[in-house]
Amino acid sequence: MKEYSSHAEKARLKAVEFYEMCKEKLNPGGILVTQASGAGVKMYKAVLSPVLNTLKQVFPAARAYKEAVYSFADEWGFVIGHSDPSTASITPEEVDRRIAERITGSLQFLDGESYTGIFCLSKQMRSDLSAETRILSKDNPAVFLSHMEGVSQYTKELKLTT
């Protein structure tokens, strides 16, 4: 896939039309995972929220999750779309079993417990995500704020000095 330089080009990768094309390419029971920008308290409504709602229009099950990405000084959001809704919830034991079957050695981050934890979103965030109505499309694209612009805006609001 080519590297996209403009915000408009990047936004096409978050559009319902793109996700529909991806879903058609998946094997039965396949999943699609997409990075969905900042997921911190000041950022998640900008991109994560409409990306989740857009995937809910395409897939029978979609879930948001987040994890701290220290080099970005924030939590980062991801959305997973499931072509088979029965794959949307697996137990920590099942995650550990699958890792043991597929990975030689050990992983530094992921195990069954941490997998469960990344889906634990605050009550407010879950409420906001469920109320989202935006559906991203080629005619209604995502608005991207470069991450460092977002960090600068956030630190200004908190009146932090750098």
LOMAR-967325 format. One record per residue: x, z, y of N, C-alpha, C in turn. Coordinates in steps of 0.05 Angstrom, whole numbers, always signed. Last residue first. Layout:
residues N
R	n_c1	n_c3	n_c2	ca_c1	ca_c3	ca_c2	c_c1	c_c3	c_c2
R	X	Z	Y	X	Z	Y	X	Z	Y
...
end
This chain:
residues 162
R	n_c1	n_c3	n_c2	ca_c1	ca_c3	ca_c2	c_c1	c_c3	c_c2
R	+128	+560	+470	+146	+548	+450	+174	+549	+459
R	+77	+608	+477	+99	+593	+488	+116	+583	+465
R	+6	+609	+475	+32	+615	+463	+53	+599	+477
R	-48	+606	+488	-28	+613	+509	-2	+623	+497
R	-84	+586	+454	-76	+614	+449	-57	+625	+470
R	-86	+535	+475	-110	+551	+475	-104	+581	+471
R	-34	+519	+463	-42	+522	+491	-67	+539	+493
R	-37	+516	+407	-20	+537	+419	-26	+540	+449
R	-74	+473	+402	-80	+500	+391	-63	+522	+405
R	-46	+431	+424	-71	+439	+435	-78	+468	+427
R	-2	+430	+389	+2	+435	+417	-23	+444	+430
R	-28	+417	+341	-14	+443	+343	-9	+450	+372
R	-48	+367	+355	-67	+388	+348	-53	+415	+350
R	-1	+339	+362	-19	+342	+385	-38	+365	+380
R	+17	+342	+310	+32	+357	+330	+16	+359	+356
R	-20	+308	+283	-18	+337	+277	-4	+352	+299
R	-61	+266	+322	-36	+270	+308	-32	+300	+305
R	-126	+259	+306	-109	+272	+326	-83	+276	+311
R	-172	+208	+293	-148	+223	+284	-134	+234	+309
R	-236	+200	+277	-219	+202	+300	-195	+220	+292
R	-263	+153	+231	-253	+180	+237	-236	+178	+262
R	-312	+103	+252	-288	+113	+240	-281	+142	+247
R	-360	+68	+244	-361	+95	+253	-336	+109	+242
R	-352	+19	+220	-365	+19	+246	-366	+47	+259
R	-330	+33	+172	-314	+16	+189	-326	+15	+217
R	-347	+104	+169	-349	+76	+160	-332	+59	+178
R	-367	+169	+153	-347	+152	+164	-350	+124	+152
R	-421	+205	+172	-411	+188	+150	-392	+168	+162
R	-441	+269	+194	-426	+244	+199	-418	+231	+173
R	-463	+317	+183	-480	+294	+180	-465	+267	+184
R	-453	+383	+158	-442	+358	+168	-460	+335	+163
R	-468	+429	+134	-485	+419	+155	-476	+393	+166
R	-428	+441	+98	-454	+433	+87	-473	+422	+108
R	-387	+456	+134	-384	+432	+117	-411	+422	+106
R	-409	+503	+156	-404	+480	+173	-401	+454	+156
R	-410	+535	+109	-434	+530	+124	-431	+505	+141
R	-355	+537	+96	-375	+525	+77	-401	+518	+91
R	-336	+563	+142	-328	+536	+136	-347	+523	+116
R	-361	+614	+136	-367	+597	+160	-359	+568	+154
R	-339	+632	+88	-368	+628	+90	-375	+609	+113
R	-279	+597	+70	-293	+618	+83	-323	+611	+85
R	-264	+574	+3	-267	+569	+32	-283	+592	+45
R	-230	+564	-51	-243	+587	-38	-243	+583	-7
R	-200	+526	-75	-228	+519	-68	-243	+542	-55
R	-152	+550	-86	-152	+530	-65	-181	+521	-57
R	-164	+584	-131	-161	+595	-104	-162	+574	-82
R	-162	+552	-176	-187	+564	-168	-186	+573	-139
R	-107	+541	-175	-126	+519	-173	-154	+530	-164
R	-86	+592	-184	-82	+580	-157	-101	+556	-153
R	-103	+599	-238	-111	+617	-217	-108	+605	-189
R	-77	+557	-266	-106	+560	-265	-116	+577	-243
R	-25	+533	-222	-34	+543	-248	-65	+547	-245
R	+22	+505	-179	-4	+503	-192	-5	+516	-219
R	+77	+514	-161	+53	+521	-146	+28	+524	-163
R	+116	+500	-198	+122	+521	-179	+97	+531	-165
R	+107	+490	-268	+102	+482	-240	+107	+505	-222
R	+155	+485	-322	+133	+499	-307	+131	+487	-279
R	+163	+444	-380	+173	+463	-360	+150	+477	-346
R	+125	+387	-382	+147	+401	-394	+159	+419	-373
R	+56	+378	-381	+80	+383	-365	+101	+397	-382
R	+11	+373	-413	+21	+349	-399	+47	+353	-385
R	-5	+420	-437	-5	+396	-453	+10	+373	-440
R	-3	+456	-394	+15	+460	-417	+17	+435	-434
R	-44	+435	-362	-17	+435	-352	+2	+438	-376
R	-88	+446	-395	-81	+418	-389	-53	+416	-378
R	-87	+502	-396	-85	+487	-421	-76	+459	-415
R	-96	+515	-341	-71	+523	-354	-66	+507	-380
R	-148	+493	-337	-127	+483	-320	-100	+489	-333
R	-175	+527	-372	-174	+498	-378	-152	+485	-362
R	-170	+576	-346	-158	+573	-373	-155	+543	-380
R	-200	+568	-300	-171	+571	-298	-157	+567	-325
R	-249	+515	-314	-240	+543	-314	-210	+545	-309
R	-276	+467	-270	-263	+474	-295	-251	+502	-292
R	-322	+426	-241	-315	+455	-244	-302	+458	-271
R	-327	+371	-242	-323	+385	-216	-315	+414	-219
R	-340	+343	-287	-312	+349	-283	-306	+365	-258
R	-393	+332	-283	-386	+353	-302	-356	+360	-300
R	-399	+288	-250	-402	+314	-239	-394	+337	-257
R	-356	+236	-249	-372	+250	-268	-375	+279	-258
R	-327	+223	-206	-345	+203	-215	-364	+214	-236
R	-312	+265	-152	-314	+264	-182	-335	+242	-190
R	-266	+272	-101	-292	+261	-109	-291	+257	-139
R	-237	+320	-60	-236	+308	-87	-265	+298	-93
R	-199	+327	-2	-226	+325	-14	-223	+310	-40
R	-160	+373	+36	-162	+352	+16	-191	+351	+7
R	-124	+400	+92	-148	+395	+76	-146	+371	+58
R	-77	+450	+106	-82	+422	+104	-106	+418	+85
R	-61	+500	+154	-72	+493	+128	-80	+463	+129
R	+2	+497	+190	-27	+499	+188	-35	+496	+159
R	+53	+476	+199	+44	+501	+213	+14	+505	+212
R	+74	+436	+171	+54	+428	+191	+43	+452	+206
R	+106	+463	+136	+120	+445	+155	+100	+434	+176
R	+68	+491	+105	+84	+505	+126	+98	+487	+145
R	+7	+485	+89	+30	+466	+89	+48	+476	+112
R	-40	+518	+51	-21	+520	+73	+1	+500	+69
R	-97	+481	+30	-73	+496	+24	-55	+496	+48
R	-164	+468	+8	-143	+469	+28	-120	+486	+18
R	-219	+425	-9	-201	+447	-14	-179	+446	+7
R	-285	+401	-22	-262	+404	-4	-245	+427	-14
R	-316	+358	-70	-309	+385	-61	-285	+384	-42
R	-369	+322	-98	-346	+322	-81	-341	+350	-71
R	-407	+283	-143	-396	+310	-137	-371	+306	-120
R	-420	+230	-144	-441	+250	-150	-432	+278	-145
R	-396	+194	-86	-391	+206	-112	-413	+226	-118
R	-415	+176	-36	-404	+157	-56	-403	+168	-84
R	-430	+217	-4	-447	+194	-5	-440	+174	-27
R	-387	+251	-8	-412	+260	-21	-432	+237	-22
R	-350	+226	+24	-347	+225	-5	-372	+233	-20
R	-373	+241	+74	-372	+212	+66	-368	+210	+36
R	-366	+296	+74	-393	+285	+74	-393	+256	+66
R	-309	+297	+75	-324	+309	+52	-352	+297	+51
R	-301	+273	+124	-290	+260	+100	-305	+271	+76
R	-324	+309	+161	-337	+283	+156	-326	+268	+132
R	-286	+354	+151	-315	+356	+148	-329	+329	+144
R	-234	+334	+162	-242	+345	+136	-272	+344	+132
R	-237	+321	+218	-233	+300	+198	-242	+310	+170
R	-257	+364	+252	-250	+337	+262	-250	+316	+241
R	-264	+413	+228	-288	+398	+235	-282	+369	+243
R	-213	+436	+223	-226	+425	+199	-251	+408	+206
R	-185	+460	+266	-182	+432	+261	-202	+420	+240
R	-184	+515	+273	-188	+498	+297	-191	+468	+291
R	-174	+535	+222	-199	+543	+236	-204	+525	+260
R	-145	+481	+184	-145	+507	+197	-170	+511	+213
R	-139	+432	+162	-162	+448	+153	-162	+476	+164
R	-119	+366	+181	-118	+395	+184	-143	+409	+175
R	-131	+314	+131	-121	+325	+156	-122	+355	+157
R	-144	+300	+78	-164	+299	+99	-156	+315	+124
R	-124	+262	+24	-116	+281	+44	-136	+278	+67
R	-165	+253	-34	-154	+243	-9	-146	+266	+9
R	-175	+235	-100	-167	+256	-82	-156	+244	-57
R	-221	+217	-148	-206	+208	-125	-200	+232	-108
R	-227	+213	-220	-229	+227	-194	-213	+212	-173
R	-264	+189	-278	-242	+190	-259	-248	+205	-233
R	-303	+180	-314	-295	+207	-311	-272	+211	-291
R	-279	+115	-327	-301	+135	-331	-290	+163	-329
R	-231	+96	-276	-239	+98	-304	-263	+117	-306
R	-242	+65	-213	-236	+88	-229	-245	+84	-258
R	-260	+23	-182	-234	+20	-196	-228	+42	-215
R	-304	+41	-155	-308	+19	-174	-283	+15	-191
R	-280	+78	-120	-297	+88	-142	-301	+66	-163
R	-256	+43	-83	-240	+60	-100	-255	+69	-124
R	-301	+22	-57	-283	+4	-72	-266	+20	-91
R	-321	+69	-35	-337	+54	-54	-320	+36	-71
R	-279	+81	+1	-285	+99	-22	-302	+86	-43
R	-285	+38	+37	-260	+42	+22	-265	+59	-3
R	-336	+49	+58	-331	+23	+45	-306	+25	+27
R	-330	+98	+84	-347	+97	+60	-341	+71	+44
R	-262	+110	+105	-288	+98	+109	-303	+96	+82
R	-210	+122	+108	-228	+145	+106	-257	+135	+109
R	-181	+78	+117	-176	+91	+92	-194	+116	+88
R	-193	+64	+169	-205	+49	+148	-202	+62	+121
R	-159	+97	+198	-187	+105	+196	-201	+89	+174
R	-111	+69	+200	-113	+93	+184	-142	+100	+178
R	-126	+29	+238	-119	+21	+211	-121	+45	+192
R	-135	+62	+283	-157	+45	+272	-151	+37	+243
R	-84	+83	+293	-106	+101	+285	-129	+85	+272
R	-31	+42	+267	-51	+49	+287	-72	+68	+275
R	+1	+34	+221	+13	+45	+245	-8	+54	+266
R	+7	+42	+152	-10	+35	+174	+0	+49	+199
R	+44	+12	+101	+42	+35	+120	+26	+26	+144
R	+11	-17	+44	+28	-18	+68	+24	+7	+85
R	+17	+0	-23	+0	+0	+0	+18	+0	+25
end
